[in-house]
């Protein structure tokens, strides 16, 4: 029996965020080049996107490439960009078939021109879909995102369009790259690392964090189901006491 049968469909996290870690280590353990791991990691992306869509999860954010990743060896960055372009081109028909809408957050201007073009086309071609919202974090980091938000706020304040009293938690969220999405309820990180690595720092304030030793290329639907079941067994208090939560 699949773990899927143990999931309570009424208690699904509406937004799952995943740090897809361990491609390079997975490849190294097999005596292969790091890009070999990234290539096989695409299969896990397909499986987890499909798994979320089948369950009815509304939002899935995948941390695909951070601003810090630009400092990796040139051959690896070039290979990742080529893999990105090739994958987007191939996956659009599948996204449309499964009613999945693609979004991208991050400093897209840093991506190669062909990658920017493929992303723009994919976003446009899936824009009418109404199922799972797939959000790819590319050339993204939370510190970059918050810096950009503050720049915009300061600019509007200098122009007289904004006053200090206008800046509330709700209005601040409107300056973030994720302004059109709810905050994640569940954040998954693979490959045994117990940190969030500059990923959605503001948005993960009350997310449940799930860490697993499984390398990303091996993280498939059953692993996703296990994380969701773990989430459903937690008590989410949001600063309240257990008694208060249970009384609701």
N, C-alpha and C positions, 0 to 999 in steps of 0.2 A: 504494500500500500504506500502511495506517495504521501509525503508530508503535506502536500497541497490539501488533502482531505481533512487535515486537522486545523486548517486556517479558518478563523471566524471572519466571513466576508463582511460582517457588519462592523468590524473593528480594524479594518485595513488602515495603515498609514496613508494619508492622502498624497504625501510627498516623501519619496525616498531619495536620499543622496548617497552616492557611492564614490569612494576613493579607490580607484582601480590600481592596486599596488601589487608588485611582485613579478611583473613580466620579465624583467631582466634577470632576477634571481632564478626564476623558473627555467629560463633558457640556460643559464650557467650551470644549474644542477644537471642538465641534460647534455652538457658539453657543447652547447650551441652559442651562437652570437646573440646579443641582446635583442636585435631586431627580430630574431626568430620568435622570441617571447611576445613581442608586440603583435606580430602577425597572428599568433594563436590567441592572443587576447581578444581579437575581433570576434572570435566564435563565442566567447563569454559575453561580449556586448550583445550579440544577437540573442543569445539564450535569455539573458536577464531582461532585455527590452520586451521580448516575447512573453516572458513570465509575468512581468508587471502588467502588460496589456491584457493578458488572459484573465488575471485576477480582478482587474478593474481599478488598479492604482491610477490616480489622475496625473501625477507628476513624477518624473524620474530625472534626476540631475547626475550626470557622469563627469567626474573630474578627469578630463582626458589629457590636458597639457597645461602646466602652470607657467607663470611668467618666469619662475626660476629654472624651469626645464630648458630655457633657451641657452643656459650655461653648460648643458651637456655636450659631449663630443660632437663635432660638426657632422660626422657621418651618421650618427644616431638621429640628430635633429632632422637632417635631410631625409633620412629613411622614414621617419615618423610623418613628415609632411607629405611624402609621396604616398604613404599608406593611407593617410587621412583623405587625400583627394580621391584615390582609387576606391576606398570604402564608401565614401559619400555617393560617388557616381553609381556604384552597384546597388546601394541599399535603398535608394529613393523608391523604386517600384514596390519593394517590400513594405516600406513605411506607409505608402498609399494603400496597399492591399489591406494592411492592418489598422487603417484609420489613425495613424500616428502623426502628430504635428511636431515638426522640428523647430527648436529654438537654439540660439547660441548666445553665451555671455562671455565677456572677456575683451581684451585689447586686440580685436580682429585685425587692426591695421598692421600688426606685426607679422601676420601670416603672409606667405607668398601669394602673389596675385592670382595664380590658378586655384589655390585653396580658397581664397576669398570668393572667387567667381562660383566655384562649385557649391560653396555654402549658401551663397545668395540664391542660386537656382534651386537648391534643395528646400530652402526655407519657403520660397515662393511656391514651389510645386506641391508642398504639403500644407500650405496655409489654410486650406478649407477643411482639413481633417478635424474631427471632433472627439477623438478618443484620447489615448495617452499623450501627454505633453512631454516630449523627450528634449531635455535641456543639456546641451553639450557645453561644458566649461573649457574653453580653449584660450590659451594665452591669458589665463585668468589667475588672479590671486586676490584674496580678500583685502589685503592692505592696499593694493592698487585700486580696488573698487571703492573703498572708503575714502581714499585720497581724491579720487575723481568726484565723488559725491560732495566732499568738502569744498573742492574747487568751484563746483557749480553753485553751491550755497553761498560762498563768499562773493562770487561774481554777481549773483542776483541781489545780495545784500548791498553791495557797492552801487548797484544800479537803482537802488531804492525799491526793488520789487519784493523784498523780503525783510522782515524785522526779526530780532531775536525771539520775540514771542510767537512767531509763526513756526518755529522749529520745534516740533514735538516728535515723539517716537514715530507716530504715523506719517508725518510729513517727511521725516528723514528717510524712511523706507522708500519713499517715492523718488529718491535720488540714487538709489542703488540699482545695480544691473538686474536684480531680481524683482523689481517693483511690480511686475505683472504676475508673480507667482507667490503662493503661500510659503511660509517657512517650512523646511523639512521637519518631519516628525521622527524619522529614523535615518541615521547616518551609519553606513556600513563601510569599514575599511578592511581590506584583505591583506594577507601576507604577514600578519603578526606585529605590525607597527602600531603603537598605541598613542597616536597623536593625530591632529587634524590638518597639519601642514598648510596653513594659510588658506584654508578652504571654508568659505561661508561663515566666517567668524561671528559676524553679527546675527546671521540667520539661524545658527545652530544653538542659540542660547538655551533653549528648552528641548532640543532634540534628544532622543534616546540614542546613545552611541553603542555600536556593536562592532567588536573587533574579532577577527578570525585569523587563524594561522594559514588558511587555505590561500595559495597563490592565485592571482587573478585568472590566469588561463585555465585553472581547474574549478573556478567558481561558477557553478551552473544553477539550474532552476532549484534543485533540491537544497542547495546552500542558501539561496534566496528565501525559500520557504522557511528554513530553519531560523533565519534572522527575523523574519516576520512573526513567527510563533514566539520567539524570545521577546520581541517587542510587545506582543499581545499579553504576555504574562507579567509585564511590569506595571507598577502603579505610578501613574503620572500625576504629581501633586501640584506642580506650578507654584511652589511656595506655601501651599496650604498643608495642613496636617492630614494624616491618614484618616482620622475620624471625620474631618470635614469632607474629604473626597468620598468616603463611603456613604456619607449622609446625603450626598447629592442624588 
